[in-house]
Amino acid sequence: MYPDLEPIEPAEAVEMYLAEKRPEFADATLRSHRSRLGHFIQWCEEEGVTNINSLTGRDLHRYRLWRREDGNLALASEKTQMDTIRVFIRWAETVSAVQPDLAEKVVSPTLTGDDNVRDVMVDAEEAEQILDHLHTYEYASERHVCFRLMWRAALRRGAIVALDVQDYNRNEQSLEVQHRPDTGTPIKNKSRGERFIALSDETCEVLDAWLADRRPDVTDDEGREPLLATPQGRPHPTTIQTYLYSVTKPCFSTGECPHDREIEQCEAAVDRTKASKCPSSLSPHALRRGAITHWLSSDMPETVVSDRGNVSPEVLSKHYDRRSERKKMEQRRRFLDDI
């Protein structure tokens, strides 16, 4: 039906795609695309697809259903997977590897609406990709510090706002989150939200660089020194939200738009303050949900996750734990195999 197509195996096509994108993509982006497309290669092997010339929209729909079931994916993760497939298929069209306009038949979930809000989260792969981009291009910037603390420590935006310079203890590699309503920085759960948070070597290095070279030398209206500061003083919670929207829009770390917008003409892409208008940008709560789910999926005990994230076991299970029941079963199996 399409005589101009040139036969090519799935694995070879993926390697050609990655080779072409290598000069454009950050290392983390390239690794992410390789990982996601690895699932596509596996599906092709299972389905006996040896030449992607034959792919149809129905095939890509079947792949989406297979990936959803095989990976037990949250809606946001499924969207990331299918957006990458769309970009790959669009590239394949340019080298006569698939039928014309096949990319238009790739269906990706929409994350807007109340029905989806509980499943929306930043998954671990996306978070590490964003961190890698920030480490490379915005090291120890306010956005780097903010995103790293929120991902590694699952801090709420109110806690980020409340931190002072003296709350960071380099020698102990820790942060102390404190409830200070009398001087303008209450935190959720009040005194029950107070806690010490252990930090990794790399997080401490980022904070040290921020304090030494990047942090504005300012105090707030109460004479306190905010850890995450702006030239105007302590950031407002909406400022933290803007930081998160601006780094979670896909074009920030990948250079590509899954919504087929011209990046240079997209208001959400070129204006950091308008990033929330991107359909794929995510809120601080989505980052916190993703961090907590990642810890649970990594076999961190629920009591540890509860204490570090300052969330009760009941709320943890109801509102934050996005693991599938099958994922929970497989994690339990690792502890029960010897019984």
C-alpha positions as CSV (number, residue, x, y, z in Angstrom):
1,M,0.0,0.0,0.0
2,Y,3.0,2.3,0.7
3,P,5.6,1.2,-1.9
4,D,8.0,4.0,-0.9
5,L,8.6,2.6,2.6
6,E,12.0,1.0,3.3
7,P,12.0,-2.1,5.5
8,I,13.6,-1.7,8.9
9,E,13.5,-3.7,12.1
10,P,12.2,-2.1,15.3
11,A,15.5,-2.2,17.2
12,E,17.4,-0.8,14.3
13,A,14.9,2.0,13.9
14,V,15.1,2.9,17.6
15,E,18.9,3.0,17.5
16,M,18.8,5.3,14.4
17,Y,16.4,7.6,16.2
18,L,18.5,7.8,19.3
19,A,21.6,8.4,17.2
20,E,20.0,11.3,15.5
21,K,18.7,12.8,18.8
22,R,22.0,12.4,20.7
23,P,23.3,15.9,19.8
24,E,19.9,17.5,20.8
25,F,19.1,15.6,24.0
26,A,20.6,15.8,27.5
27,D,22.0,12.5,28.6
28,A,19.1,11.9,31.0
29,T,16.6,12.6,28.2
30,L,18.4,10.1,25.9
31,R,18.4,7.5,28.6
32,S,14.7,8.0,29.2
33,H,13.8,7.7,25.5
34,R,15.9,4.5,25.3
35,S,14.1,3.0,28.3
36,R,10.6,3.8,27.0
37,L,11.3,2.6,23.5
38,G,12.9,-0.5,24.9
39,H,9.3,-1.5,25.9
40,F,8.2,-0.9,22.4
41,I,10.9,-3.2,21.1
42,Q,9.9,-5.9,23.5
43,W,6.3,-5.6,22.4
44,C,7.3,-5.9,18.8
45,E,9.3,-9.1,19.6
46,E,6.3,-10.6,21.4
47,E,3.9,-9.7,18.6
48,G,6.3,-10.9,15.8
49,V,6.7,-7.4,14.3
50,T,9.9,-7.5,12.4
51,N,9.4,-4.5,10.1
52,I,7.8,-1.3,11.4
53,N,6.6,-0.5,7.8
54,S,3.5,-2.6,8.7
55,L,2.5,-0.7,11.9
56,T,-1.0,0.7,11.9
57,G,-3.0,2.8,14.3
58,R,-4.7,-0.3,15.6
59,D,-1.3,-1.8,16.4
60,L,-0.3,1.3,18.3
61,H,-3.5,1.1,20.3
62,R,-2.8,-2.5,21.1
63,Y,0.7,-1.5,22.3
64,R,-0.8,1.2,24.5
65,L,-3.1,-1.4,26.2
66,W,-0.2,-3.8,26.5
67,R,2.0,-1.2,28.1
68,R,-0.7,-0.1,30.5
69,E,-1.4,-3.6,31.7
70,D,2.3,-4.9,31.6
71,G,3.6,-1.8,33.5
72,N,0.7,-1.2,35.8
73,L,1.1,2.5,34.8
74,A,-0.5,5.5,36.4
75,L,-2.2,7.8,33.9
76,A,0.6,10.3,34.0
77,S,3.2,7.6,33.3
78,E,1.1,6.2,30.4
79,K,1.0,9.6,28.9
80,T,4.8,10.0,29.1
81,Q,5.2,6.6,27.4
82,M,2.8,7.3,24.6
83,D,4.1,10.9,24.0
84,T,7.6,9.4,23.5
85,I,6.2,6.8,21.0
86,R,4.5,9.6,19.1
87,V,7.8,11.5,18.8
88,F,9.5,8.4,17.6
89,I,6.8,7.5,15.1
90,R,6.9,11.1,13.8
91,W,10.7,10.8,13.2
92,A,10.1,7.4,11.5
93,E,7.8,9.0,9.0
94,T,10.7,11.3,8.0
95,V,12.9,8.3,7.0
96,S,10.2,6.4,5.2
97,A,10.0,3.8,7.9
98,V,6.3,3.9,8.7
99,Q,3.2,5.0,6.8
100,P,2.5,8.7,6.5
101,D,0.6,10.4,9.3
102,L,0.8,7.4,11.6
103,A,2.0,9.7,14.4
104,E,-1.5,11.3,14.4
105,K,-3.0,8.0,15.4
106,V,-1.0,7.7,18.6
107,V,-3.4,8.2,21.4
108,S,-2.1,9.8,24.6
109,P,-4.1,10.3,27.8
110,T,-5.4,13.7,28.8
111,L,-4.5,14.7,32.4
112,T,-7.0,17.5,32.9
113,G,-10.2,17.1,34.9
114,D,-11.1,16.0,38.4
115,D,-11.4,12.4,37.4
116,N,-7.7,12.2,36.8
117,V,-6.3,14.4,39.5
118,R,-5.5,11.7,42.0
119,D,-3.4,9.8,39.5
120,V,-1.4,12.8,38.3
121,M,2.1,12.7,39.5
122,V,5.7,13.2,38.5
123,D,7.2,9.7,38.1
124,A,10.8,8.9,39.0
125,E,12.0,8.8,35.4
126,E,10.7,12.3,34.7
127,A,12.0,13.7,38.0
128,E,15.5,12.4,37.4
129,Q,15.4,13.8,33.9
130,I,14.4,17.2,35.3
131,L,17.1,17.1,38.0
132,D,19.7,16.1,35.4
133,H,18.7,19.1,33.3
134,L,18.8,21.5,36.2
135,H,22.2,20.1,37.4
136,T,23.6,20.7,33.9
137,Y,22.1,24.1,33.0
138,E,20.9,25.7,36.3
139,Y,23.2,24.3,39.0
140,A,22.3,25.6,42.5
141,S,19.7,27.9,41.1
142,E,16.5,28.7,43.0
143,R,14.6,26.2,40.8
144,H,17.3,23.5,41.2
145,V,17.2,23.9,45.0
146,C,13.4,24.0,45.2
147,F,12.9,20.9,42.9
148,R,15.6,18.9,44.6
149,L,14.3,19.5,48.1
150,M,10.7,18.8,47.1
151,W,11.6,15.6,45.2
152,R,14.2,14.2,47.6
153,A,12.4,15.2,50.8
154,A,8.8,15.4,49.6
155,L,8.5,18.8,51.3
156,R,5.2,20.7,50.9
157,R,5.6,24.1,49.4
158,G,4.7,25.7,52.7
159,A,7.7,23.9,54.3
160,I,10.0,25.1,51.5
161,V,8.8,28.7,52.2
162,A,9.2,28.3,56.0
163,L,12.9,27.1,55.9
164,D,15.5,29.5,57.2
165,V,19.3,29.4,56.5
166,Q,19.9,28.2,60.1
167,D,17.6,25.3,59.6
168,Y,20.2,23.7,57.4
169,N,22.9,21.9,59.3
170,R,25.8,21.0,57.0
171,N,27.7,19.0,59.6
172,E,24.7,16.8,60.4
173,Q,23.5,16.9,56.7
174,S,20.0,17.7,57.8
175,L,17.1,20.2,57.6
176,E,14.9,21.1,60.5
177,V,11.3,22.0,59.5
178,Q,9.7,24.3,62.1
179,H,6.3,25.7,62.7
180,R,6.7,29.5,63.3
181,P,3.2,31.1,63.0
182,D,4.2,34.1,65.1
183,T,6.8,35.2,62.4
184,G,4.7,34.4,59.4
185,T,5.6,30.8,58.4
186,P,3.1,28.3,59.7
187,I,3.3,24.8,58.3
188,K,0.7,22.1,57.7
189,N,0.0,20.0,60.8
190,K,1.5,22.8,62.9
191,S,3.8,21.4,65.6
192,R,3.1,17.8,64.4
193,G,4.7,18.8,61.1
194,E,8.0,19.7,62.7
195,R,10.7,17.2,62.0
196,F,14.4,16.7,61.0
197,I,15.1,15.5,57.5
198,A,18.3,13.7,56.5
199,L,20.0,14.9,53.3
200,S,22.3,13.2,50.9
201,D,25.8,14.3,50.1
202,E,24.7,15.6,46.7
203,T,21.8,17.6,48.1
204,C,24.2,19.2,50.6
205,E,26.6,20.1,47.8
206,V,23.7,21.9,45.9
207,L,22.7,23.8,49.1
208,D,26.3,24.7,49.8
209,A,26.7,26.1,46.3
210,W,23.4,28.0,46.6
211,L,24.3,29.6,49.9
212,A,27.9,30.4,48.8
213,D,27.2,31.9,45.3
214,R,23.6,32.2,44.3
215,R,21.3,33.0,47.3
216,P,20.4,36.7,47.5
217,D,21.6,38.4,50.7
218,V,18.2,39.3,52.0
219,T,16.0,38.9,55.1
220,D,12.2,38.8,55.4
221,D,9.9,41.3,57.1
222,E,10.7,39.6,60.4
223,G,14.4,39.9,60.0
224,R,14.8,36.1,59.3
225,E,17.0,34.7,56.6
226,P,14.9,32.5,54.3
227,L,16.8,29.5,52.9
228,L,15.1,29.7,49.5
229,A,15.2,33.4,48.9
230,T,14.3,35.8,46.1
231,P,15.7,39.3,45.7
232,Q,12.5,40.6,47.4
233,G,12.9,38.3,50.4
234,R,11.0,35.1,51.4
235,P,9.2,33.6,48.4
236,H,5.4,33.4,48.3
237,P,3.9,29.9,48.0
238,T,2.7,30.8,44.5
239,T,6.3,31.4,43.6
240,I,7.1,27.8,44.5
241,Q,4.2,26.7,42.5
242,T,5.5,28.7,39.5
243,Y,8.9,27.0,39.8
244,L,7.3,23.6,39.7
245,Y,5.1,24.3,36.7
246,S,8.0,25.8,34.8
247,V,10.3,22.8,35.2
248,T,7.7,20.0,34.7
249,K,6.5,21.2,31.3
250,P,8.0,18.6,28.9
251,C,9.8,21.1,26.7
252,F,11.9,22.3,29.7
253,S,13.9,19.1,29.9
254,T,13.3,17.4,26.5
255,G,13.1,20.3,24.1
256,E,10.0,18.8,22.6
257,C,6.3,19.4,22.9
258,P,3.9,16.5,23.1
259,H,1.1,18.8,22.1
260,D,2.4,19.6,18.7
261,R,2.9,23.3,19.6
262,E,5.6,25.5,18.2
263,I,7.7,26.0,21.2
264,E,8.9,29.5,20.2
265,Q,5.3,30.6,19.8
266,C,3.9,28.9,22.9
267,E,3.2,31.3,25.8
268,A,3.6,28.5,28.4
269,A,7.1,27.6,26.9
270,V,8.6,31.1,26.6
271,D,7.1,32.8,29.7
272,R,8.0,31.0,33.0
273,T,5.1,32.7,34.7
274,K,2.6,31.2,32.2
275,A,3.9,27.6,32.5
276,S,0.8,26.4,34.2
277,K,-1.0,26.9,30.8
278,C,0.9,23.8,29.5
279,P,-1.4,20.8,29.7
280,S,1.5,18.6,30.9
281,S,2.9,20.9,33.6
282,L,2.4,19.6,37.1
283,S,1.8,21.1,40.5
284,P,3.9,20.8,43.7
285,H,1.4,18.2,45.0
286,A,1.9,16.0,41.9
287,L,5.6,16.1,42.7
288,R,5.1,15.2,46.3
289,R,2.7,12.3,45.3
290,G,5.3,11.1,42.8
291,A,8.1,11.2,45.4
292,I,6.1,9.3,48.0
293,T,5.0,6.7,45.5
294,H,8.6,6.2,44.3
295,W,9.8,5.6,47.9
296,L,7.1,3.1,48.5
297,S,7.9,1.4,45.2
298,S,11.5,1.2,46.2
299,D,10.6,-0.9,49.3
300,M,11.1,2.0,51.8
301,P,9.0,0.9,54.9
302,E,5.7,2.8,55.1
303,T,6.5,4.0,58.6
304,V,9.7,5.7,57.3
305,V,7.8,7.2,54.4
306,S,5.1,8.4,56.7
307,D,7.6,10.1,59.1
308,R,9.8,11.6,56.4
309,G,6.8,12.9,54.4
310,N,4.8,14.0,57.5
311,V,1.7,12.1,56.4
312,S,-0.4,9.7,58.4
313,P,-0.5,6.0,57.3
314,E,-4.2,6.4,56.5
315,V,-3.7,9.5,54.4
316,L,-0.6,8.0,52.8
317,S,-2.7,5.0,51.6
318,K,-5.7,7.0,50.5
319,H,-4.2,10.0,48.8
320,Y,-0.5,9.4,48.0
321,D,0.2,5.7,47.3
322,R,-0.4,5.2,43.6
323,R,1.1,1.8,43.4
324,S,-1.1,-0.8,41.7
325,E,-2.4,-3.8,43.6
326,R,-0.2,-6.0,41.5
327,K,2.9,-3.9,42.3
328,K,2.1,-4.3,46.0
329,M,1.8,-8.0,45.6
330,E,5.1,-8.3,43.8
331,Q,6.8,-6.3,46.6
332,R,5.3,-8.5,49.2
333,R,6.4,-11.6,47.3
334,R,10.1,-10.6,47.7
335,F,9.7,-10.8,51.5
336,L,7.6,-14.0,51.4
337,D,9.6,-16.2,49.0
338,D,11.5,-17.9,51.7
339,I,8.5,-18.6,53.9
